[in-house]
Amino acid sequence: MAASTTLGKCNSSDARRFSHFDGEVVSAIRKLEDIPLKRSAARQASSLLAWDMLCDLVAYVAKGNDATCLKDEDGRPWAEIAGHRHGVSISHSRGWVVVAVAVDPGLLIGVDLEYRNEGRSIPQMAEQLGLPRVTSVSDFYDAWCRYEAIFKATGESDPVVQLDLSSVVLPVPADFASSLVMVDAGEKSHQDSINR
């Protein structure tokens, strides 16, 4: 597992910034203040906060170069910095928001954050990931976040086929799980050609 380094406060009020994978990825995390009671309103507020945090983090990574936060035709975020496409990822759960940006172009990244909900049907969901039905709640959510982060980075949905990537656990509250993964786009293309 790769180490993370705290970088301090992010511009987006009270977000904390961290460096991962020897400085190749920067993330920020923040709790949404005054979470709306309705789930749809809370989700929308978290999405808006995530977009603001992402744009702040992209500007930080750009170091004064031209930078833009964009969404593709499927609504997936990405960034353009000094004319190059940079990988970005967003996740939010129960009022907590995390965003991540690749410092260099050509890196694919994925981040996932999940509340450890003990009321979910863990045995059935664990089997979908190839885990034993008796997997603990904590182990399940760690595996689920890793699966989701890899899917976001690579698009690979088969847990057996997913690349063997190192991951980082983000500094989140104890009742949450998280994972951040990074892969070089060139390595993924090579791996895709091998898997065909």
N, C-alpha and C positions, 0 to 999 in steps of 0.2 A: 504494500500500500504506500502510495506517495505521500510525502509530508506537505503540510500547508503552512503558510506564514501569514500572520496578521499584518495588514497594511494600514489599518486605522479606519477612520470614518469616511463614508462615501458622501457625496454632495446631497443625495436624496435623503434629506432629514433623518438622521439617526440610523442609517444603514451602515453596517460594518463591512469592510473590504478585506479580502484575503487573496493570497497568491498560492498557486498550486502547480505541480509538475515542473519544478525548477523555474517558476516564473512564466511558463508558457500559457497559463490560463489564470484569469482574475475573476473572482466572484464577489458578490455582495449579498447580504442577507438583512432583512428587516421585518419587524412585526407591524402589521397594519394597525393603526390606532382607530378606535371607535368602529369596530367591526359591525356592519349592518346585521340586523336579526334575520332578515330573509336571506336564504341561501343564494339565490340568484343575484341579489344586490351585493352580497359579500364577495361572490366570485367576480363580479364586474369590478368592484373596488380593488380587489387583489390584482386583477389583470391590468388595471390602469396604473397602479403602483409599480407593478413589474415593468411595464413599458417605460415609465419615468426612470426607474432605477437602471434599466438596460441602457437607455440613452445617456444617462450620467456616466455609466461605466464605459461605454463606447467612447465617449469624449475623453475620459481619463486615459484609456488605452491609446487613443489617437495622438496624444501629446501635442495638440495644436494643429495637426493635419486635418484636412477636410474629412468629415465623418458623418454618416447617415445611418439611422436605424430603419430597416425596411422589413416588409413581410412578402413572402412569395405567394403564388396563386393559391396555395393551400392554407395560407395564414401563418406559416412558420416564420419566425423572426430570423433575420440575418443582418449583418452590418457591412457597410462599405467604408473602408478607411484608406485614404490616399489612393483611391482607385482600385483597391483590392478587396475581395470578399473574405470576411472573417466569420468563423463559426460563433454562434451565440446560442444560448439556451435559457429557458425560463421555466420555473415551477413554483406552484403555491399550494398551500394546504392549511386550512383552519386559521387563516389570518397571517401566516408566515409566508414570506416571499423570498425566493432566491433567484438570482440571475448570474450568468457566467458569460465571459467573452474570451475568445482565443486571441492572444497577443499577436501572433503571426498568422498570415493568410495560409490556407491549405490545411488547417487543422479542423477536424470535425469534433464537436463536443456535445455532450448531453448531460443534463442535470435533472435529478428528481428529488422531491421532498414529499414525504407522506406522514400523516399522523398515524401512530400505532393504535389503530382501532381494534380492541380486543373483541368487539361484538361481531366482527366479520367472520365469514365462513372460511377460516384459515385452511383446514384440511383440504377442501376442494381446490382452493386457489393454489396451495402449495404443490399439489399434483401437476397443475398446469405448468409450473416452473421446473418440474422434474425433482421436486423435493419430497421427502416422506410426509405422509399425512399427519404425523405426530410432530412436525416442525413447530418450534416455539413461535410465539407472536413476534418476538424481537428478531429472530433469525429469518422468519418469513419476510418481514418488512425490509430488512437489509438486502435480501435477495431480490425482492420486488423492485426496490429503488435502483439497484444495479441493473436489472433487466430493462427497466424503463429508460434509464440514462443511456444504456448501450443502444436501445432502439432509437432514441432521439438522435444520437450521434451517427448511427450507421444505417438505420432503416431495417435492420435485421430483426425479425420477430421470433425466430425459432431459437429457444434458449440453448438447444444443443449445438446449433450452428454459430451462435454468437461468438465473435472474436474473443480471444483471451486477452482482455485489456486490464491494465491496472486501474484501480479506482481510488477515489478519495472520499472519505466520509467528512461531510461539512460540519462545522460547529453549530449544531442545532439543539434546541431543548431536548431533554431526556425522553420525552414522550413522542418524539419524531424520529424518523429514519431519513437518511439522505445518501446520495451517491453522485459523484461527478466523474465522468470518463472523458478521455481524449484519445483520438486516433488521427494519424497522419492520413490525409485523403489519398496520397499515393500508395501507402501501405494497404488501405482498404481496397483500392482498385486491383492491386496485386492479389490480395486474398480472394476477392470476388472471382478473378479469372481462374484461380486454383479450384474454387468450389464448383465451377461450372462443369 
